[in-house]
Amino acid sequence: MDSHDTAPRGVTSVSPFDAMLRSSFLPSALIGLVCAVVFFVLGGVAGGLSALFGAALALGFFASGLLVLRTLRNLNPMAIMAAAMAVFFGQIIVLGLILVAARRIDSLDGPATGITVAVVVVAWQILQVRSFMRTRQLVYDPEAGDAGAGGRT
């Protein structure tokens, strides 16, 4: 059992990455589905399928990022921040490369795909930040604070 498993009352010991994944994935998928319906109405089958492709692409990349970060949960905060920045930067680059490569697919509706990716990414980020703020993660180590105060309360 590590020090993260013994959280003070009112503070969760659940991985913030699990909480963010749970609260971001389904609402973002529903937003992607709404985009697909809108683009199906506006652009036919190609628009709807392209929007579904964009939603799946965005969901896959951002869910995979949280799954990677979940495995690094027990590192020190600076290492987690560096890993999070590297994962996010890598995701954006790969997502951009896939979208550039997807432009070569004639049946793919570029605006439907791009707009859906953008909408799902923005929704995901908002939901993820909101979820993290609700996880009540400690920003300090209570045991280290007690030792540094000489045991005073």
N, C-alpha and C positions, 0 to 999 in steps of 0.2 A: 504494500500500500504506500503510495507516495504522498507528499505533503498536500497535493491538490485534492486528495480524497477526503480530507478532514476539514471541510470549510465551516466557518462560524455560522451560527444560526442566521437564516435569511439570505445566505449566499449559496448559490448552487455549485455543486462540484461536477455537474454535467459539462462535457466538452462544449465550449462555445461554438465550435465548428459543426457539431451535430445539431445544435439548436438553430444555427443559421441555415443549415441545409434543409431542415424540416420546415422552417417557416418561410423560406424563400422559394423552394422548388415548386410546390403545388400552385401558389398564387401566380408565379411567373409563367408556369405552364398554361394556366387558364388565360392569362393575358395574351400569350402566344396563340392560343386557340381563338380568342376573340379577333386578333389580327388576321388569322387565317380565314375566318368567316367574312370579315370585312373585305379582304382582298379577293376572296372567292366571288363575292357579289360584284366587286368593281372590275376584276380582271379575269373572271372565269376560273376554270380548273387550274390553269397554269399559275395564276395569281395565288390561289389558295394553297396549292402544293408548294409553291416557292416560299410562302409565308411559313408553312409548317417546317420546311427545311431550315429556314432562318431561326425559328423558335427552337427546334431541336439542336441546332448548332450552338446557339447561345446557352441553352440549358446544359448541354453536355460539357461545354468548356468551363462554366462557372461551378457546376457541381463537382467536376473532377478536381478543380482547384481546392475546394473545401475538403475533399477527401484526402488530397495530398497533405494539406495543412493539418488535418486531424492526426495524421501519423507523426507529426512533429510537435505535438502538443506539449510534451514534457521538456522541451528545450528551454533555454533561458529566454526572456522576453525580447532581447535584442536579436537573437538568432531567429526567433519566430517572425519578427518584423521584417528582417532581411529576407527570409524565405517567402513571406507573404508578398513582398514587393517583387521578388524574382518570379514567383508563380504568376502574379497578376500581369507583369510585363510580358512574360512568355505567352500567356493566354491571349493578350491583345495582339501580339505579333502573329501568332499562329492563326487566330481568327481572321485577321486582315489578309494573310496569305491565302487562306481557304476562300475568302470572299473574292479575292482577285482571280484565283484559279477558277472559281465558279462562274465568272463572267464569260468563260469560253463555252458554257453549256447554253445552247441556243434556246431551249425550252424553259430555261429558268428566267423568271421575271425579276430582274435586278432590283427595281425599286421596292417591290413587295418583300423580297428577301432582306434588303438593307434596312428598310424601315422597321420590319419586324425584329430584326436583330437589335437595332438601336432601342426600340421600345422595351423589349424583354431585358436587355442589359441594364437599362436605367431602372426598370421595376425591380430587378434582382438586387441591384446595389442599394436601393432605398430600403427594400425589405430586409436585406442582410444587415445593414447598419441598425435599423430599428430592432431587429432581433438581438443583435449583440448588446445593444444598450439595455435590453430587458433581461439579459442573462445574469446580471449582478456579479460580475467577475471581480475578484480582489485586484487592486492595483498596487498592493503592497503585501509583504509577508508579515502577518501578525506576530509570529514567533520571533522574527528578527527585530521587529519594533519593540517588543517587550524586553529582549536582551539588551538592546541599545539604550533603553531607558533605565537600565540597572534594576529591572524588575518592578519599577514604579508603575502605578496605574493612573 
